[in-house]
Amino acid sequence: MIDEVAYDEERLRDWTAGRARGFSRRSLLALVAAAGAAGLAPSPAHAADSPIVKPLPPELFKVFGTNAETRWSALKDQGYFVPIDRFFVRNHTSTPRLDASAWNLEISGAGLRGDTVHLTLADLRRLPAETHAVTVECAGNGRSYYSSQQGQTVSGTAWGLGAVGVARWRGVRLSTVLRRVGVRRDAVDVQASGLDPNYVTGGVDLGPVRRPMPLAKALDDVLLAYEMNGEPLPPDHGHPVRLIVPHWIGIASIKWVGRIEVSTEPLFSPWNTQFYRLFGPEFPADGLPFDKQVIKSAFELDPGTTFTAGKRVRLTGRSWSAGGPIRKVEVSTDGGATWRHARFTGPSWAGTWQRWELDWRPGSGAYELLARATDVHGRTQPEVARYNTLGYLFDAVVRVPVTAA
């Protein structure tokens, strides 16, 4: 079982029936009540004075407390992969400062054949390494457009479309590590925990950020990454080691991994059974789980950009879908009245995202730019995203106001 939504649904049933451990019923009910009443979502609780380590110049980022969103204008002419200095940051609390030479990974649990194992970074580097292009995207990417474009109230960080990035991640497969330490046949779940400070919200201490996955997923394509774009992982992106979980939502790719539990019983965490669920009038009271991101498009410019009237401009952007490679991108420069096909530029490695461009000669006045993508399975961005109170999975076509003078 490697499908995230099926796994989350099953784990909630296990917990309801008393078969799963990891989070008290009292704490869950308190958070469910808060979510139902006010749309509770993970957001900074007690941010440090400097919750993010790297510089955050305003021309590269929009800062939201412990989080920093990449400005799309900062990606123009930057190539396929997002440079480290402008890769978005999603923290629940603050970036820990960890010494790689003192760090070790504890692997424990009833699902191991032997005793607890501790591995250093040097131990991991001695194992066969792989490099993969993988998209990491916050489940709330695009959240602000529920309010600004659809007039709906949501909670959580007010991301535009910049809580996403594609990078080259290098490390060792989690499956390689688990097979070397030895996993029992009756093991069912694997859970990584981060070394960032405990997360407190709604008066409840949820402990370290952690999220279980089925053993089948852990043995499939998950990476214990220690490099990003050819460099050692920077602090804000998981130094010294993080998980990279392809095709699952961003929270699954736990940063600053310090402990991995292999369990023979179902595990339960608020990060897969409470926060990252869909709440709202269309959904069950205990929320609807979701497994992956949706389809999106973004122009590589800032809203409000002014162009020179009568002069040709080359509009550029990127489109991506968790469902597969992009088949086509259509662009409108007149608010959706007419559409033209954009030209693809460059490859789409591993189906992560597709770069595109379109030439346009605006006259004087105000305009709305729109881009909509269709993937190889026929999924197309809708005009309106499906509302949920936590503002996840915004996939509607975004309207970008610009002017020419």
C-alpha positions as CSV (number, residue, x, y, z in Angstrom):
1,M,0.0,0.0,0.0
2,I,1.7,3.2,-1.2
3,D,-1.3,5.4,-1.9
4,E,-1.4,8.1,0.7
5,V,-5.1,8.8,0.9
6,A,-6.0,5.1,1.3
7,Y,-3.4,4.8,4.0
8,D,-4.6,7.9,5.9
9,E,-8.2,6.6,5.7
10,E,-7.2,3.2,7.0
11,R,-5.2,4.7,9.9
12,L,-8.1,6.9,11.0
13,R,-10.3,3.8,11.1
14,D,-7.6,2.0,13.1
15,W,-7.3,4.8,15.6
16,T,-11.1,5.0,16.0
17,A,-11.2,1.3,16.7
18,G,-8.4,1.5,19.2
19,R,-5.9,-0.3,17.0
20,A,-3.5,2.6,16.4
21,R,-1.2,4.5,18.8
22,G,0.6,7.8,18.8
23,F,-1.8,10.5,19.8
24,S,-4.3,10.8,22.7
25,R,-8.0,10.8,22.0
26,R,-8.5,13.8,24.2
27,S,-6.0,15.8,22.2
28,L,-7.5,14.8,18.9
29,L,-11.0,15.7,19.9
30,A,-9.8,19.1,21.1
31,L,-8.2,19.7,17.7
32,V,-11.2,18.4,15.8
33,A,-13.4,20.8,17.7
34,A,-11.1,23.7,16.9
35,A,-10.8,22.7,13.3
36,G,-14.6,22.4,12.9
37,A,-15.2,25.8,14.6
38,A,-12.4,27.9,13.2
39,G,-10.5,26.0,10.6
40,L,-7.5,25.3,12.7
41,A,-4.3,24.8,10.6
42,P,-0.6,24.4,11.5
43,S,0.8,27.8,11.8
44,P,3.6,29.4,13.9
45,A,2.9,29.0,17.7
46,H,6.0,30.3,19.4
47,A,8.4,31.5,16.7
48,A,12.0,32.2,17.6
49,D,13.4,35.7,17.0
50,S,15.2,34.3,13.9
51,P,13.1,31.2,12.9
52,I,14.8,31.0,9.5
53,V,18.6,30.9,9.0
54,K,19.2,32.0,5.4
55,P,18.9,35.6,4.2
56,L,15.4,36.5,3.0
57,P,15.7,39.5,0.8
58,P,12.3,41.0,-0.2
59,E,13.1,40.6,-3.9
60,L,13.3,36.8,-3.4
61,F,10.8,36.1,-0.7
62,K,7.5,37.0,1.0
63,V,8.0,36.2,4.7
64,F,5.2,34.8,6.9
65,G,6.7,34.4,10.4
66,T,8.4,31.0,10.4
67,N,7.7,30.5,6.7
68,A,9.1,32.1,3.5
69,E,7.5,32.0,0.1
70,T,9.5,32.2,-3.1
71,R,8.6,35.1,-5.4
72,W,7.9,33.8,-8.8
73,S,9.7,36.8,-10.4
74,A,12.8,35.4,-8.6
75,L,12.7,32.2,-10.7
76,K,12.8,33.9,-14.1
77,D,15.9,32.9,-16.0
78,Q,17.0,30.6,-13.1
79,G,16.9,27.3,-14.9
80,Y,14.9,24.2,-14.2
81,F,15.8,23.7,-10.5
82,V,15.1,26.3,-7.8
83,P,18.4,27.6,-6.4
84,I,18.9,27.0,-2.7
85,D,19.0,30.7,-2.0
86,R,15.4,31.1,-3.2
87,F,13.8,27.8,-2.3
88,F,10.8,28.3,-0.1
89,V,10.9,27.5,3.6
90,R,8.1,25.8,5.6
91,N,8.7,25.5,9.3
92,H,6.3,24.6,12.1
93,T,8.5,26.3,14.7
94,S,12.1,27.3,13.8
95,T,15.1,26.0,12.0
96,P,17.3,24.0,14.5
97,R,21.1,24.5,14.3
98,L,22.4,21.0,14.2
99,D,26.0,19.8,14.2
100,A,26.4,17.2,11.4
101,S,29.4,15.6,13.1
102,A,27.4,15.0,16.3
103,W,24.2,14.0,14.6
104,N,23.0,10.4,14.4
105,L,19.9,8.7,13.2
106,E,18.1,6.4,15.7
107,I,16.2,3.5,14.1
108,S,14.1,1.6,16.6
109,G,10.8,-0.1,17.1
110,A,9.2,-3.5,17.4
111,G,9.3,-3.9,13.7
112,L,13.1,-4.4,13.7
113,R,14.7,-7.8,13.8
114,G,17.3,-6.6,16.3
115,D,18.0,-3.8,18.7
116,T,18.0,-0.1,18.2
117,V,20.5,1.1,15.6
118,H,22.3,4.4,15.4
119,L,23.8,5.7,12.1
120,T,26.0,8.7,11.6
121,L,26.1,10.9,8.5
122,A,29.3,9.1,7.6
123,D,27.5,5.8,7.8
124,L,24.9,7.0,5.4
125,R,27.4,8.4,3.0
126,R,29.1,5.0,2.8
127,L,25.9,3.4,1.4
128,P,24.9,3.5,-2.3
129,A,23.7,7.0,-3.2
130,E,21.1,8.2,-5.7
131,T,20.1,11.6,-7.1
132,H,16.5,12.4,-8.0
133,A,14.6,15.4,-9.2
134,V,11.6,15.7,-6.9
135,T,9.0,18.4,-6.3
136,V,8.4,19.5,-2.7
137,E,5.2,21.5,-2.3
138,C,3.2,22.6,0.8
139,A,-0.3,21.3,0.8
140,G,-1.5,24.9,1.4
141,N,0.2,26.3,-1.6
142,G,-2.1,28.8,-3.2
143,R,-4.2,29.2,0.0
144,S,-4.5,33.0,-0.2
145,Y,-6.5,32.7,-3.4
146,Y,-9.5,31.1,-1.6
147,S,-9.9,34.5,0.0
148,S,-8.7,37.0,-2.6
149,Q,-10.2,35.3,-5.6
150,Q,-13.1,33.2,-4.3
151,G,-14.1,35.4,-1.3
152,Q,-13.9,32.4,1.2
153,T,-12.5,32.4,4.7
154,V,-9.6,29.9,5.3
155,S,-6.9,29.6,8.0
156,G,-3.2,29.0,7.8
157,T,-0.3,30.6,6.1
158,A,-1.5,32.8,3.3
159,W,0.7,31.4,0.6
160,G,0.5,32.6,-3.0
161,L,1.8,30.0,-5.4
162,G,5.5,30.1,-4.2
163,A,5.4,27.3,-1.6
164,V,6.8,24.8,-4.1
165,G,10.2,24.0,-5.5
166,V,12.0,21.4,-7.6
167,A,15.5,20.3,-6.6
168,R,18.0,17.6,-7.2
169,W,18.1,15.6,-3.9
170,R,21.0,13.2,-3.3
171,G,21.1,10.5,-0.6
172,V,20.5,6.9,0.2
173,R,17.2,5.1,-0.3
174,L,15.4,4.5,3.0
175,S,14.8,0.9,1.8
176,T,18.5,0.3,1.6
177,V,18.9,1.4,5.3
178,L,15.9,-0.5,6.5
179,R,17.0,-3.7,4.8
180,R,20.5,-3.5,6.2
181,V,19.2,-3.0,9.8
182,G,16.6,-5.8,9.3
183,V,12.8,-5.4,9.3
184,R,10.4,-8.0,10.6
185,R,7.8,-9.5,8.3
186,D,5.0,-8.3,10.5
187,A,6.2,-4.6,10.4
188,V,3.4,-2.3,9.0
189,D,4.4,1.3,9.6
190,V,7.5,3.6,9.5
191,Q,7.5,7.0,11.1
192,A,10.2,9.6,10.9
193,S,10.4,12.4,13.6
194,G,12.2,15.8,13.1
195,L,14.6,17.4,15.5
196,D,12.9,20.8,15.3
197,P,11.3,22.2,18.5
198,N,8.0,20.6,19.6
199,Y,4.9,22.1,18.0
200,V,2.3,23.6,20.2
201,T,-1.1,24.8,18.9
202,G,-4.6,25.1,20.4
203,G,-3.1,24.6,23.8
204,V,-1.9,21.2,22.9
205,D,1.8,20.1,22.7
206,L,1.9,17.9,19.7
207,G,5.5,16.9,20.2
208,P,8.0,16.8,17.3
209,V,6.8,17.0,13.7
210,R,6.3,13.4,12.6
211,R,4.3,11.5,10.0
212,P,3.9,7.7,9.5
213,M,3.9,5.9,6.2
214,P,3.2,2.3,5.3
215,L,6.2,0.0,5.1
216,A,5.5,-0.5,1.4
217,K,6.0,3.2,0.7
218,A,9.2,3.3,2.9
219,L,10.6,0.4,0.8
220,D,9.6,2.0,-2.5
221,D,11.1,5.4,-3.5
222,V,11.7,7.4,-0.2
223,L,15.1,9.0,0.1
224,L,17.2,9.9,3.1
225,A,18.7,13.0,1.5
226,Y,21.8,14.8,2.6
227,E,22.5,17.0,-0.5
228,M,20.4,19.5,-2.4
229,N,21.4,20.7,-5.8
230,G,24.9,19.3,-5.3
231,E,25.5,20.9,-1.9
232,P,25.1,19.7,1.6
233,L,21.6,20.3,2.9
234,P,21.3,23.8,4.3
235,P,19.8,24.3,7.8
236,D,16.4,25.5,6.6
237,H,16.0,22.6,4.2
238,G,16.8,19.8,6.7
239,H,20.5,19.8,7.5
240,P,22.0,17.3,8.0
241,V,19.4,14.7,6.7
242,R,15.8,14.9,5.7
243,L,13.3,12.6,4.0
244,I,12.2,13.1,0.5
245,V,8.9,11.3,-0.2
246,P,8.1,11.6,-3.9
247,H,4.4,12.0,-4.9
248,W,3.2,12.7,-1.4
249,I,2.4,16.1,0.1
250,G,5.2,18.2,1.4
251,I,4.7,17.4,5.1
252,A,5.7,13.8,4.5
253,S,9.2,14.9,3.6
254,I,10.2,15.4,7.3
255,K,13.2,17.7,7.8
256,W,16.0,17.3,10.3
257,V,15.3,13.6,10.8
258,G,16.5,12.3,14.1
259,R,14.5,9.1,14.7
260,I,12.7,6.5,12.6
261,E,10.4,4.1,14.2
262,V,9.5,0.8,12.5
263,S,6.3,-0.5,14.1
264,T,4.3,-3.8,14.1
265,E,1.1,-1.9,14.9
266,P,-0.6,1.0,13.1
267,L,0.8,4.5,14.0
268,F,-1.1,7.7,14.3
269,S,0.0,11.3,14.0
270,P,-1.8,14.6,13.9
271,W,0.2,15.4,10.7
272,N,-1.6,12.7,8.7
273,T,-4.9,12.3,10.5
274,Q,-5.9,15.8,11.6
275,F,-4.1,18.8,10.1
276,Y,-3.7,17.6,6.5
277,R,-7.4,16.8,5.9
278,L,-10.2,18.6,4.2
279,F,-12.8,20.2,6.5
280,G,-15.8,22.2,5.4
281,P,-19.5,21.9,4.5
282,E,-18.9,19.3,1.8
283,F,-16.7,17.0,3.9
284,P,-17.3,14.6,6.8
285,A,-17.0,15.9,10.3
286,D,-13.7,14.2,10.9
287,G,-12.3,15.5,7.6
288,L,-11.4,13.9,4.3
289,P,-7.8,12.8,3.8
290,F,-6.0,13.6,0.6
291,D,-3.0,12.0,-0.9
292,K,-1.3,14.4,-3.3
293,Q,-1.2,17.9,-4.7
294,V,-3.2,19.1,-7.6
295,I,-2.4,20.9,-10.9
296,K,-1.2,24.5,-11.0
297,S,0.4,27.2,-13.2
298,A,2.4,30.3,-12.3
299,F,3.8,33.2,-14.3
300,E,7.4,34.2,-13.5
301,L,6.4,37.7,-12.5
302,D,4.9,39.6,-9.6
303,P,1.2,40.7,-9.6
304,G,1.0,44.4,-10.5
305,T,4.0,44.3,-12.9
306,T,4.0,47.2,-15.4
307,F,5.1,46.5,-19.0
308,T,5.9,49.0,-21.8
309,A,2.9,49.5,-24.0
310,G,3.5,48.5,-27.7
311,K,6.7,46.6,-26.9
312,R,6.8,42.8,-27.2
313,V,7.3,40.9,-24.0
314,R,8.0,37.3,-23.5
315,L,5.8,35.9,-20.7
316,T,7.3,32.9,-19.0
317,G,6.0,30.4,-16.4
318,R,5.8,26.9,-15.1
319,S,3.1,24.4,-14.7
320,W,3.0,21.2,-12.7
321,S,0.7,18.4,-11.7
322,A,1.0,15.6,-9.1
323,G,-1.0,13.5,-11.5
324,G,1.7,13.4,-14.2
325,P,3.6,15.4,-16.8
326,I,2.0,18.5,-18.3
327,R,0.5,18.0,-21.8
328,K,-0.5,21.6,-22.7
329,V,-0.6,25.1,-21.2
330,E,-3.0,27.8,-22.4
331,V,-2.5,31.5,-21.7
332,S,-5.0,34.3,-21.7
333,T,-3.9,38.0,-21.7
334,D,-7.5,39.3,-21.7
335,G,-9.0,37.9,-18.5
336,G,-10.0,34.6,-20.1
337,A,-11.9,35.9,-23.2
338,T,-9.4,34.2,-25.5
339,W,-6.6,31.6,-25.0
340,R,-3.4,30.7,-26.8
341,H,-1.2,27.7,-26.5
342,A,2.1,28.4,-24.8
343,R,5.4,27.0,-26.1
344,F,7.2,24.5,-24.0
345,T,10.8,25.3,-23.2
346,G,13.2,22.6,-22.0
347,P,12.5,19.2,-20.5
348,S,10.1,18.0,-17.8
349,W,12.4,15.8,-15.8
350,A,10.5,13.0,-14.0
351,G,7.3,14.9,-14.7
352,T,8.1,17.5,-12.0
353,W,7.1,20.7,-13.8
354,Q,7.1,22.1,-17.3
355,R,8.5,25.5,-18.3
356,W,6.8,27.5,-21.0
357,E,6.7,30.9,-22.7
358,L,4.4,33.1,-24.8
359,D,5.1,36.3,-26.7
360,W,2.7,39.3,-26.2
361,R,2.5,42.9,-27.3
362,P,0.2,44.8,-24.9
363,G,-1.4,48.1,-25.6
364,S,-1.8,50.7,-23.0
365,G,-4.2,49.7,-20.1
366,A,-4.9,47.1,-17.4
367,Y,-4.9,43.4,-18.0
368,E,-5.5,40.1,-16.3
369,L,-3.1,37.3,-17.2
370,L,-4.3,33.7,-16.8
371,A,-2.5,30.3,-17.4
372,R,-4.2,26.9,-17.2
373,A,-2.5,23.6,-17.6
374,T,-3.7,20.1,-18.6
375,D,-1.7,17.0,-17.7
376,V,-1.3,13.8,-19.6
377,H,-4.3,12.3,-17.8
378,G,-6.6,15.1,-18.9
379,R,-6.8,16.9,-15.6
380,T,-7.3,20.6,-16.3
381,Q,-7.2,23.6,-13.9
382,P,-10.8,24.6,-13.0
383,E,-12.2,28.1,-12.7
384,V,-13.1,27.6,-9.1
385,A,-11.2,25.5,-6.5
386,R,-13.2,23.2,-4.1
387,Y,-13.6,25.0,-0.9
388,N,-12.2,23.7,2.4
389,T,-11.7,25.6,5.6
390,L,-7.9,24.9,5.9
391,G,-7.3,26.1,2.4
392,Y,-5.6,23.1,0.9
393,L,-5.2,22.0,-2.7
394,F,-6.0,25.2,-4.5
395,D,-6.0,24.3,-8.2
396,A,-8.1,27.1,-9.9
397,V,-6.7,29.3,-12.6
398,V,-5.1,32.3,-10.9
399,R,-5.8,35.8,-12.2
400,V,-2.7,38.0,-12.3
401,P,-3.3,41.7,-12.7
402,V,-0.7,43.7,-14.7
403,T,-0.6,47.0,-16.6
404,A,1.0,48.4,-19.7
405,A,2.0,52.1,-20.0
